[in-house]
Amino acid sequence: MEKRVGPDEARKQFRAGLRVPTAGWAPGYAQANLIAVPRDLAYDLLLFAQRNPKPCPVLDVTEPGSHTTPLAPGADLRTDLPAYRIWRHGECVAETGDASEYWRDDLVALLIGCSFTFEQALLDAAVPVRHLEEDRNVPMYRTNVDCRPAGSLGGPLVVSMRPIPAPQVATAVRVTARYPAVHGAPVHVGDPAGLGITDLSRPDFGDPVTVNDGEVPVFWACGVTPQAAVMASRPEFAISHAPGYMFVTDVPDRTYEV
Amino acid sequence: MEKRVGPDEARKQFRAGLRVPTAGWAPGYAQANLIAVPRDLAYDLLLFAQRNPKPCPVLDVTEPGSHTTPLAPGADLRTDLPAYRIWRHGECVAETGDASEYWRDDLVALLIGCSFTFEQALLDAAVPVRHLEEDRNVPMYRTNVDCRPAGSLGGPLVVSMRPIPAPQVATAVRVTARYPAVHGAPVHVGDPAGLGITDLSRPDFGDPVTVNDGEVPVFWACGVTPQAAVMASRPEFAISHAPGYMFVTDVPDRTYEV
């Protein structure tokens, strides 16, 4: 499977039915989390994002009912992600490769920065990215850190984890801090227990990866956080991407470097 | 008049009726723009801010009907600014030192970063700030640049202007770029005509200041922009600060340095 394709080709394959995590796909282009809610919940969701900018950096907000975005003008948000989750009252009632039949005219979609976007910059700085090496989805964990709630929405911070060799932790911090729109610097370096994570080998989302001797688990805020808020707050309806199965945009990743 | 007081003392004087521009007051503490709208317009306003982050960096959003903010726990947003403007259908129907009689239970207030916040950092870098030297309000101008609209809200970008000696323009850019939450780097350096500004001596808001030979007019995005959107889009009701008469917070300005 050739991941090193352009974003349009990647989306075309996902639209045709390929269901794979998107880490490493279309290198050089930003990826995004998707969370779509009915218009009457959109204020709470946008305020939740504003109040929790580390996990929820907003890249775009669609018009109600629209399934397009300037982040990828030719794309269709209903079909072009490799996998979606459909939520009713906080329960995941379906996981699908095509959300068309669930999309509603009153849905507002937030596209939120994804840390896959800075992985090319990590590789360019000779920082290893283990889930790419092992061809897996990134491991993600629910934490014991509460997000600041907004209206009817609240829930825990979700993080992604990358094991980094101790001498390169500072480089990983420095490189990713330059990308605040895609989660930026880590929220936690080392000791998983400090986030209430008891077992790195059992992530709440995605796949476990190998942590070698001399490596430190480094945690970044994760755009699955709105899904955790949906689980905790049980709104009537929502559509999200499946964790790790992101929206590949046409925006060069360096656009988000500051 | 002693401006070099703490933020609580500054707010106390404004609450007691002092009506002066706040540039130079409570040095070392962040200041904020205020724009409050009915809850049913709050989504459009928050989305307008999200889509126009240079003029509208959101520092806090209040709960509907609340007149308090974590940015200054002891403060009352209805009384503690030196001057307010009351807007009905896009017309300024009153300017007052006390907005209590106009405040409504359905109002949501956005507090938006203000460039007065980085002026101490400019002074610390030996960059002159002319309106402080001349003890005037900062000059502000409507531009011919359209903001990206959101729902029912749209309007032009408003900018503040500081004349900077040519050898110090780079320093002014470098210093203010470190404060993205209070408008960050300039949006335009030099030629006012490029923004559609025909006469620097006639600002749309605030006071004119002297521009000396060898100085370049430098323009920063301004938190009066939401007021210009109110004027252009004519929502039923809004309350704002009067331009230059800001909310003085308890947040140290260095908090917003990145």
Interface residues (C-beta under 8 A of the other chain):
Chain A: A42 Y43 L46 L47 Q50 R51 V58 V61
Chain B: A42 Y43 L46 L47 Q50 R51 V58 V61
